[in-house]
Amino acid sequence: MESMQGTPRGNRLHIGIFGRTNSGKSSLLNALIRQDFAVVSEYAGTTTDPVFKSMEIHGIGPVTFIDTAGFSDTTALGKARAEKTEDALQKTDVAVVVFAPENRADGFAAEKEWMEKLRSRKTPAVPVLNKTDAVSCVPELLEAAARAAGEMPVAVSALQGTGIPEILTQIRRKIPEDSGAGFLTAGLCSPGDAVLLVMPQDIQAPKGRLILPQVQVIRELLDRGCIIHCCTPDVLTRTLDTLAEPPALIITDSQVFKTVYDKKPEASRLTSFSVLLAAEKGNISRFAEGADGIGRLRGDSKVLIAEACAHAPLTEDIGREKIPAMLRQFLNRKYPGEGDRLQIEVVSGTDFPEDLSPYSLVIHCGACMFNRAYVLARQEAAAEAGVPMTNYGITIAWLNGILDKVTLPQKK
């Protein structure tokens, strides 16, 4: 479990380690983090499910390493492990592809295939030649690996720790420009601005603390030198009355979007925590455009609602109850009786259908627990399937007829 004081995994750079079984991926991870974290064995296929390790790296910042199962696993569980590795790939911001001397016989064919796959996904990769301590023909092996990788690999001995600083240097050079957390409120407020946060404390709010998006926004506004005011919806009017001038920005929980819009001063810009996350975690333009798919729904349509958190359903759950109810009400007003026939499927965590073609619309949560690469991969999958995809906050704003009144963060 991650510490409440640490950087959330969703805001960390994800570095995936890929390679054939027994190529030394786990040993390399241990060398990178300087501790025996991943299980190392001489037997192929020791790593089954991806292993995640979060830490801070000087010059890079907060990262999460992902140690994956081998991509040439021929064991009985090989197919299942390959699927887990593909899922880890979707979360990866920078990949480390491990070449091992014993795989030179086929010209590093599997490694070459993975390097090409990473390029096609526009995922930067650092090729490394491991186990250089065990062979004498390192220059020849490097040349052979370079032909397969399309660039010169870093020579490494995970056991002796040589080459590790160069791997980190290469990772640092290849970090995607848009992978950092950046500012959630980019372009929405300036130092010295008053910002009002409207935060319902309902059954979904954890007892004694705030939910993660609220914590992140408060911390960011403090860092930016803004003046922060907080209230619940029931005291919104009184809170506004106590202010000498209207807040420059109001950030609300999406569930009370319409209530806050009706009460907000004309001079105050309005957005929501979920909308901020739509820009932070994914492509905000695609999410906004995807909302048009709501208007094309019919009674025989099928909607997929995707939650990042795997939790037991709660009363008045936004994804399982509130948004479905709003969609049905919208359809029933437009086409009487059709809203009752609307099919809605909810998935959570890493469960996400490979085939999105049966769906007319995908609605995603704010994805505060996912990293940007993973959400972008889901958006790309929806785009390839020709299925519009939007998020909770944008959906609620659209259904309330105020999406054009909501201020969207600047695009990354």
N, C-alpha and C positions, 0 to 999 in steps of 0.2 A: 504494500500500500504506500502511495506517495505521501510525503509529509505535507501538511496543510501550509507549512512555511516555505516549501520548495516551489520551484517553477513547475506548473502543470505539464504533464507529458505532452499535451496537445500544443504547447507553445515551445517545445524543444525541437532542435534540428534532429531529424531521424537519419541515422547512418546505418544502412543495411549491409551486412557482410554475407556475400554469396560465393558459392564455390561447390565443387563436387564433394561427395562424401569423403571424409578422411583427408581432406586437403589442408587441414589445420586451421579451419575457421575459428573454432572455439579457443584454440591456443592463441590465435591472433587477437581475439577479443580480450583474453586475459592479459596479454602483453599491452594492449592499448589502454586498459583500465588499471593496469599494474596490480592486479589481484586475481586470485583463483576464484572466479565467479562461475564460469561456464564449465561443465563437466567435460573432461578430456579423456579420450580412450583410443587405443590402437584399433578398435573395431569400428568399421564403417557404420554410419547411421546412428551414432550416439545421440545427437541432437534430433529431437522429434518436432515438437511445437516450437515456434520461434521464441527465443529468450530475449527479454528486454532488460537493459541496464541503463539507468539514467545517472548522469554525472555532469560535472562542470569541467571544461577544457580551456585552459588559458589561451586567449586569442580567438577562440571560437564561441565560447559561452555554454549555456545549458544544452546538452545533447542527450539523445537516447540511442544507444547502440542496439541493433537487432541481430542476434546470431540465428541464422536460418538453417533448416535441414538441407542436406546436399541436393543439388538439382539433377543428379544422375543416380538417384536412389532406386535400386532394382529390387528392394525387399518387398515383402507382402504389403507393407504399409506405405510403399513408395508413392503411390498415387495421392493418398491423403496428405502426405508430407509435402508433395509438390504443390498441392492446392494451398496449403498453409504458407509456403514460400512465395507463391504468387500474391497472396494477400499481403504478406510483408512487403513485397515490392511496391504495392500501391501506397504504402505508408512512407516509403523511402524518399528522402530529399537528396542524399548523396549515397552512392553505392560503392562498396569496396569488393572487387572481384578477385578471388584468390586463385592463382595458378600454382599447381604443385608439379615438381619435376617428373613424377611418375606418370603424369598425363600427357607427356610430350608425344607419345607414340602415335596418337591420332591427330597431331598438329594442334592440340588444344581446341578441338572442334566444339565441344560443349561450351567452353569459356568464350570462344569467338561468337557463338550464337547468342549468349547472354549479353555480351558487350553490344552486339547489334540491336538486341531487344531494348536495352537501356537507351541507346541513341534514338531509337524510334519513339520512345516515350519521353525523350528530352530530359532524361534523368542523368545527371553527371555521374561519371564512374571513375574510380581510381583503381587501375589494375595493379596487383602486387604478385610478385613471384616469391612464394614462401619456401621454407625448408632449404635455404641456400647454404646452411651450415652442413647439410648432409651430402652435398655434391661438389665436384671439383670443376665442372664445366659451366659455371654460372654465366659467363658472357654468351655462350652459345644458347643456353636456355633463355636468357633475356631476349636475344634476337628472335628466337622462335615464338616466344610469348608476345613480343612486340608485333610480329606479323599477324597474330591472331587478334590482338587487342586493338590494333590500329594506333598504338602509341607505346612508348617505352614504359614497362612496369617498374614499380619500386622493388628493389631487391631487399628481401626481408628474411630474418630468422626469428620466428615467433618465440622459439625456445630460448634464444640468446638475447632477444630484445633489440637486435640490430635492425635499422630501417624504420623503426616506429616513428621517430620525429619527422622523417620525410613523408610518411603516410599522412600525418596530421597536417603538414604543410600543404600537401596536395588537396586534402579535404577542404582546408581553409580557402584555397584558391578557387575551388569549384562550387562553393556554396551558392545556390541560386539567389539572385537578388531579391526575389519576392518570398523567400522562405522565412525571413525573420518576423517576429511578432509585430513590429512596427507600432503605429498608433491606431488603436481602435477608433479614436475620435478624430482622425486625420481630416483637416479641412473644416471641421465643425465648430471648433472653439479655439480661443487663443489664451495665452497666459493672462491672468487677471479677470477672465470672464466668469460670471456666475453660472453654474450649471446645476439644475435641479434634477434629482433622481427620484422617480416615483416607483416604489418597490412594495407591491402587495406582500404581506406576510401570511400566505395561505397554507393549506395543508402540505403543499409541495415544498415549502421552504424548510430546510433542516432546522431543527430546534436549536436555538442558541447561536446560530451563525448565519451568514448570508450565503447565497448560492454563488458559484464560481464566477459567472459573468459580472455580477455586481461587485465582487471583490476586485476583479481585474480592472474594471472601469474606475472604481474609486482610487486604486493605486495609481493608475495612469494619470487621472486628473490631478492628483497630488503632485506627481512628478512634473506635470506641465504647468504648475502654478495657478491652477484654477480655484475658484471659491466654490465649495461643494455644499449643496443643501440636499437633504434627504427627507422624504415623507412617504406615507402610505396614501392610497387614493382617497380615503375618507377624510383626510385633512388637507387635501391638495389646495382647495380654495383658501383656507386659512393660512396656509404656508405662503401662497402667492401674495396674500394681503400683507404679510409681515415684511416683505421685501421692498426696499426703497425703489427699485426699478425691476422690470421683468428680467428673468434669466435669459442669457443669450441662447441657451440650449436646454431643452428638457429631454431626458432619456427615461423612457418608461418601460415597464414590463409590457410585452405585446398584448397580453390578455386584457389590458385596460386602455388600449390604444384610443378607442373612440371616446371614452370617458375623459381622458386627458386632453384629446384634441378639442372637445367641446368647451373645456374650461381654460385652455391655455391662452396667454396673452398673444395678440396678433404678432407682436415683434419677436416672439420666441420661436426658434426652430424646434422641430419635433422629430425624434427618432426613437428607436427601441434597442434594448440589449440584443435581441435576436437579429435585428437588421445590422447592427455593428458587427456581429459575428459573421453574418453572411458575407461581408466584405473582407473580414480578417481571415476567414477559413476557406473562402472560395472566390469565385468570380461573381461579383455583385451584379454586373450587367446581365449575366446569364440568369441569375436568380430573379431579377426584376422582370426580365422578358418572359421567364417561365410562368409568371403569375397569369399571363394572358391565357394560359391553358385552362385556368379555372372557368373562364367564360365559355369554353368549348365543351364542358362536361355535359353528359346526358345521363339518363337513368341507367343505361346499360354500360356506362363507363366504369373503369376500375382504377382506383387511386391507391398508390403506395405511400405510406407514411413511414419515414425512417428516423429512428431515434438512435443517438450515439450511446446513450446510457442504457444498460440492461438493468431494469429495476422492476419490482413488483408493481402492477398497475395501482394507481391511487384514485380515490374519488375526485372527480373533476380534473382528471389528468388531461393536460392540454393536447397531447397527441392522440390519445385514445378516446377521448370524450368530447372535448370542447371544439376542436377543429372539425372532426367528423360531423358534429351537430350543426356547426355553422355552414358546412358544405351542403348538407341535406336541406337546411332551411333556405339557402340561396337557390338551390335547384327547384325546390317545391314552389317558391315564389315565381320563378321563371317558367317552369313547366310543372304544373300541379301534379303531385303524385310521383314524379320521377326521382325526387330526392330520396324517397324511401327505398328505391331500388338500387341506389348507388352502392357499388361494391368498394369496400375500404379494407385494405390489408395493412397491418402494422408489423414492422420488423425492428429489431433492436440490436445494439452492439455491432459486431462485425458481420452479422447476417444481412446480406444484400443480394437479391436475385441476380444471377449472371444474365438471364434473359429478361430484359425490361419491356419487350415488345407487347406483352398483354396489357400493359398499363397505359392509361391516357394522361397521367400526371404523377410526378413524384414530388412529395413535400418533405423536406428534410428539417430536422431540428437545427438549433444554432451550432451544434457540433463542438461545444467547448472542450470536449474530451478527445477530439480527433485533431490531428495536425493538418495543415493546409494541403499537403500533397495528397492525403487520403480523400479529402472532400473534393479536390479538383479531379481526382481519378473517378469519383462517382459522377461528377458533373459530365465528364467526358464520356463515360459509359452511357449516360442518358442521352447526350447529344448524338452519339453514334447510333443509338436506337431510334432517334427521332422523337423522343419523349420529353416534353417540357418538364423542367425541374425548378422548384422554387423552395423557399424556406418558411418556417413557422411565422415569423414576424411579418414578412412580406405578404404572406397569404392572408393573415388577419387584417392587415391594412387594406388589401385589395377588397376583401369581403365587406369591409366597413366603408368602402368608397373613398378612402383618404390616402391611397398610395401616392397619388400625385402631390399630396400635401406633406408627405414625409421626406425629410432630408436624408439623402443617402451619403455614406462616407465616400471620400475620394477613392477612385479605383487604384489598385496596385499595378 
